[in-house]
Amino acid sequence: MRILLVLPPQNDTMEPLGMLYLAAALRRGGHVVQAARPTRSSVARVLRAFPADILAYSVVTGSQQPLLELNRWARKNILPE
């Protein structure tokens, strides 16, 4: 399965370790994994080159709205029906 991990915005004080551990486990399980930072252009570029079966997000409570909007946009504009 092809999985795109949408990483949280760049943070100078913290790496997204949960998503990195998840990526490693998925790869060990035989999945193909890519990652992108959450901007429309970066996700669109990756999705066009890497048509994912699953998009996975790392979300902190209260910051979900931009990622929900990004997901709606990707489903409408990039992902196949």
MDAnalysis code that builds the backbone (N, CA, C; Angstrom):
import MDAnalysis as mda
import numpy as np

u = mda.Universe.empty(243, n_residues=81, atom_resindex=np.repeat(np.arange(81), 3), trajectory=True)
u.add_TopologyAttr("name", ["N", "CA", "C"] * 81)
u.add_TopologyAttr("resid", np.arange(1, 82))
u.add_TopologyAttr("resname", ["MET", "ARG", "ILE", "LEU", "LEU", "VAL", "LEU", "PRO", "PRO", "GLN", "ASN", "ASP", "THR", "MET", "GLU", "PRO", "LEU", "GLY", "MET", "LEU", "TYR", "LEU", "ALA", "ALA", "ALA", "LEU", "ARG", "ARG", "GLY", "GLY", "HIS", "VAL", "VAL", "GLN", "ALA", "ALA", "ARG", "PRO", "THR", "ARG", "SER", "SER", "VAL", "ALA", "ARG", "VAL", "LEU", "ARG", "ALA", "PHE", "PRO", "ALA", "ASP", "ILE", "LEU", "ALA", "TYR", "SER", "VAL", "VAL", "THR", "GLY", "SER", "GLN", "GLN", "PRO", "LEU", "LEU", "GLU", "LEU", "ASN", "ARG", "TRP", "ALA", "ARG", "LYS", "ASN", "ILE", "LEU", "PRO", "GLU"])
u.atoms.positions = np.array([
    [0.845, -1.171, 0.000],
    [0.000, 0.000, 0.000],
    [0.892, 1.236, 0.000],
    [0.445, 2.270, -0.682],
    [1.185, 3.537, -0.770],
    [0.566, 4.532, 0.217],
    [1.398, 5.034, 1.130],
    [0.904, 5.883, 2.214],
    [1.672, 7.196, 2.228],
    [0.921, 8.297, 2.242],
    [1.522, 9.625, 2.364],
    [1.281, 10.134, 3.779],
    [2.361, 10.420, 4.493],
    [2.278, 10.991, 5.832],
    [2.401, 12.503, 5.705],
    [1.379, 13.206, 6.128],
    [1.399, 14.670, 6.111],
    [1.908, 15.110, 7.481],
    [3.150, 15.580, 7.492],
    [3.819, 15.940, 8.739],
    [3.328, 17.279, 9.254],
    [3.439, 17.505, 10.558],
    [3.060, 18.810, 11.109],
    [4.016, 19.888, 10.604],
    [3.600, 21.153, 10.689],
    [4.479, 22.240, 10.247],
    [5.835, 22.173, 10.952],
    [6.856, 22.698, 10.279],
    [8.218, 22.686, 10.827],
    [8.229, 23.340, 12.198],
    [8.893, 22.693, 13.132],
    [9.010, 23.200, 14.495],
    [10.468, 23.046, 14.902],
    [11.107, 24.140, 15.257],
    [12.529, 24.097, 15.599],
    [12.818, 23.374, 16.902],
    [11.801, 23.172, 17.729],
    [12.040, 22.558, 19.030],
    [11.639, 21.091, 19.094],
    [10.954, 20.584, 18.072],
    [10.449, 19.218, 18.179],
    [10.337, 18.550, 16.809],
    [10.853, 17.353, 16.688],
    [10.694, 16.558, 15.473],
    [9.414, 15.731, 15.594],
    [8.762, 15.395, 14.479],
    [7.533, 14.599, 14.529],
    [7.850, 13.113, 14.719],
    [8.356, 12.756, 15.907],
    [8.823, 11.394, 16.148],
    [7.730, 10.345, 15.955],
    [6.507, 10.657, 16.356],
    [5.421, 9.686, 16.185],
    [5.242, 9.297, 14.729],
    [5.247, 10.291, 13.852],
    [5.085, 10.011, 12.425],
    [6.315, 9.288, 11.873],
    [7.490, 9.620, 12.361],
    [8.702, 8.949, 11.898],
    [8.719, 7.487, 12.337],
    [8.283, 7.208, 13.567],
    [8.169, 5.819, 14.029],
    [7.125, 5.063, 13.206],
    [6.020, 5.726, 12.933],
    [4.969, 5.118, 12.117],
    [5.498, 4.788, 10.728],
    [6.245, 5.702, 10.128],
    [6.818, 5.469, 8.801],
    [7.741, 4.251, 8.815],
    [8.572, 4.148, 9.831],
    [9.490, 3.008, 9.930],
    [8.721, 1.691, 10.060],
    [7.698, 1.668, 10.890],
    [6.909, 0.443, 11.072],
    [6.176, 0.067, 9.783],
    [5.632, 1.055, 9.098],
    [4.936, 0.783, 7.837],
    [5.894, 0.233, 6.785],
    [7.077, 0.807, 6.716],
    [8.078, 0.313, 5.752],
    [8.487, -1.120, 6.079],
    [8.684, -1.421, 7.367],
    [9.013, -2.793, 7.761],
    [7.896, -3.750, 7.379],
    [6.660, -3.239, 7.369],
    [5.505, -4.057, 6.997],
    [5.320, -4.187, 5.493],
    [6.222, -3.604, 4.710],
    [6.168, -3.751, 3.269],
    [5.447, -2.643, 2.524],
    [5.061, -1.592, 3.228],
    [4.361, -0.477, 2.585],
    [5.362, 0.537, 2.031],
    [4.923, 1.287, 1.039],
    [5.731, 2.357, 0.466],
    [5.244, 3.654, 1.105],
    [6.160, 4.395, 1.713],
    [5.787, 5.569, 2.502],
    [6.528, 6.798, 1.997],
    [5.817, 7.903, 1.878],
    [6.388, 9.214, 1.579],
    [5.886, 10.188, 2.642],
    [6.541, 11.343, 2.747],
    [6.131, 12.365, 3.705],
    [6.142, 13.727, 3.034],
    [5.268, 14.618, 3.533],
    [5.200, 15.992, 3.025],
    [4.787, 16.915, 4.158],
    [5.250, 18.141, 4.091],
    [4.791, 19.174, 5.029],
    [3.464, 19.716, 4.512],
    [2.573, 20.158, 5.398],
    [1.205, 20.504, 4.997],
    [1.019, 21.871, 4.349],
    [1.396, 21.969, 3.093],
    [0.980, 23.105, 2.279],
    [0.344, 22.512, 1.034],
    [-0.570, 23.230, 0.438],
    [-1.234, 22.679, -0.746],
    [-0.244, 22.344, -1.837],
    [0.731, 23.206, -2.050],
    [1.674, 22.953, -3.147],
    [2.551, 21.738, -2.867],
    [3.016, 21.568, -1.628],
    [3.872, 20.412, -1.337],
    [3.082, 19.112, -1.401],
    [1.884, 19.094, -0.856],
    [1.076, 17.878, -0.882],
    [0.645, 17.570, -2.309],
    [0.264, 18.581, -3.068],
    [-0.136, 18.367, -4.459],
    [1.028, 17.810, -5.267],
    [2.213, 18.369, -5.090],
    [3.391, 17.902, -5.825],
    [3.682, 16.436, -5.494],
    [3.642, 16.088, -4.223],
    [3.922, 14.711, -3.816],
    [2.829, 13.769, -4.314],
    [1.561, 14.163, -4.196],
    [0.469, 13.287, -4.635],
    [0.473, 13.042, -6.138],
    [0.889, 14.027, -6.906],
    [0.964, 13.825, -8.360],
    [2.075, 12.840, -8.710],
    [3.181, 12.900, -7.984],
    [4.303, 11.996, -8.231],
    [4.144, 10.664, -7.512],
    [3.363, 10.656, -6.438],
    [3.207, 9.488, -5.573],
    [1.722, 9.332, -5.251],
    [0.939, 8.716, -6.148],
    [-0.500, 8.570, -5.896],
    [-0.756, 7.623, -4.715],
    [-1.042, 8.202, -3.573],
    [-1.183, 7.438, -2.334],
    [-2.555, 6.795, -2.212],
    [-2.575, 5.641, -1.558],
    [-3.831, 4.982, -1.200],
    [-4.398, 5.574, 0.087],
    [-3.495, 6.026, 0.961],
    [-3.888, 6.561, 2.268],
    [-3.118, 7.847, 2.531],
    [-3.811, 8.858, 3.042],
    [-3.178, 10.061, 3.572],
    [-3.324, 9.995, 5.084],
    [-2.220, 10.141, 5.800],
    [-2.240, 10.102, 7.261],
    [-1.715, 11.432, 7.787],
    [-2.389, 11.957, 8.791],
    [-2.060, 13.270, 9.338],
    [-1.672, 13.160, 10.803],
    [-0.790, 14.036, 11.232],
    [-0.474, 14.205, 12.639],
    [-1.138, 15.505, 13.068],
    [-2.068, 15.420, 14.032],
    [-2.871, 16.583, 14.399],
    [-2.871, 16.760, 15.915],
    [-2.724, 17.990, 16.336],
    [-2.854, 18.360, 17.738],
    [-4.223, 18.999, 17.898],
    [-4.912, 18.672, 18.970],
    [-6.246, 19.215, 19.208],
    [-6.228, 20.736, 19.068],
    [-7.168, 21.239, 18.299],
    [-7.276, 22.667, 18.079],
    [-6.601, 23.139, 16.801],
    [-5.800, 22.259, 16.185],
    [-5.120, 22.659, 14.951],
    [-5.600, 21.833, 13.757],
    [-6.733, 21.184, 13.910],
    [-7.199, 20.275, 12.866],
    [-7.838, 20.975, 11.667],
    [-8.355, 22.172, 11.833],
    [-9.100, 22.820, 10.757],
    [-8.285, 23.000, 9.469],
    [-7.061, 23.515, 9.528],
    [-6.293, 23.646, 8.281],
    [-6.044, 22.303, 7.593],
    [-5.842, 21.245, 8.376],
    [-5.615, 19.935, 7.769],
    [-6.895, 19.349, 7.194],
    [-8.027, 19.610, 7.827],
    [-9.301, 19.187, 7.244],
    [-9.532, 19.884, 5.914],
    [-9.230, 21.168, 5.855],
    [-9.373, 21.910, 4.602],
    [-8.403, 21.389, 3.546],
    [-7.175, 21.082, 3.942],
    [-6.199, 20.519, 3.020],
    [-6.683, 19.178, 2.479],
    [-7.237, 18.343, 3.342],
    [-7.740, 17.037, 2.920],
    [-8.914, 17.187, 1.941],
    [-9.842, 18.086, 2.246],
    [-10.967, 18.318, 1.325],
    [-10.454, 18.797, -0.032],
    [-9.503, 19.713, -0.015],
    [-8.937, 20.230, -1.258],
    [-8.252, 19.116, -2.051],
    [-7.450, 18.284, -1.374],
    [-6.748, 17.192, -2.058],
    [-7.731, 16.204, -2.663],
    [-8.787, 15.858, -1.923],
    [-9.785, 14.917, -2.444],
    [-10.492, 15.483, -3.664],
    [-10.754, 16.780, -3.669],
    [-11.465, 17.403, -4.778],
    [-10.559, 17.613, -5.992],
    [-9.312, 17.992, -5.775],
    [-8.437, 18.431, -6.859],
    [-7.369, 17.443, -7.312],
    [-6.979, 16.518, -6.449],
    [-5.837, 15.670, -6.763],
    [-6.176, 14.181, -6.777],
    [-6.822, 13.715, -5.721],
    [-7.045, 12.272, -5.561],
    [-8.095, 11.752, -6.532],
    [-7.898, 10.522, -7.049],
    [-8.900, 9.951, -7.953],
    [-10.178, 9.596, -7.198],
    [-11.257, 9.522, -7.928],
    [-12.551, 9.157, -7.329],
    [-12.546, 7.723, -6.879],
])
